[in-house]
Amino acid sequence: MHYLRPRLLRLVFTSKRTKVTVTHADAHSSCKRKQPTPIFLIGTSLSHEATEWQRRFSELGYQSTTALYSSEELESSKKDSLNTYYQDLVTIARDRCFFPPLLVGFDKGSWGLCRKFVANQPVSALAMIEQLHDRDQPNFWANEALSEFEPHFPILVISQQTTLPPSLTFLQDEIDHVVAQNDTKQPTLSALLAWIDEMNI
């Protein structure tokens, strides 16, 4: 598939303790209809496909922002709490998302951040995605009490497993769960776009 090439604004957001690479893309100028819901993707530096996802969102008329953390930094910064990274995301979202976003956890390393965000900030929807590289990724938030929340918005989980992770069973009646099919080039993106269309986001 040929992707239109939107202008990508890439910058590094640095707080006292963290370093985040932020990439922003507006809806492509050729789109006849601009979508009102911004897309906010959170992941680690292992999320190599994030730029291609943003290009596809831009082609479809969405404004999107990606915040990528260094997986090495997350693994080594044991003293840093989940709240430290969460505060960075709040600042980025305030600057880049003018309406409650569709929040996308691009890999399992970002799921704890997503849960903290939606428990405290308005969102239009939440999608949490398990990538193939997650098998080799450490659990960055093993010692954290992950946030539980009341789901007042659509939730999607795309995973490699047929059952939900134990940490999400409290939402099992509220989640749309899709098992990734790895026989296409970008199966998780295709599944996410189909769900966005179904939910009319």
Buried (B, 14 or more C-beta within 10 A) or exposed (E): EEBEEBEBEEEEBEEEBBEBBBBBBBBBEEBEEEBEBBBBBBBBBBBEBBBBBBBBBBBBBBBBBBBBBBBEBBBEBEEBBBEBBBBBBEEBBEEBBEEBBBBBBBBBBBBBBBBBBBEEBEBBBBBBBBBEBBEEBEEBBEEBEBBEBEBEBBBBBBBBEEEBEEBBEEBEEEBBBBBBEEEEEBBBBBBBBEBBEEBEB
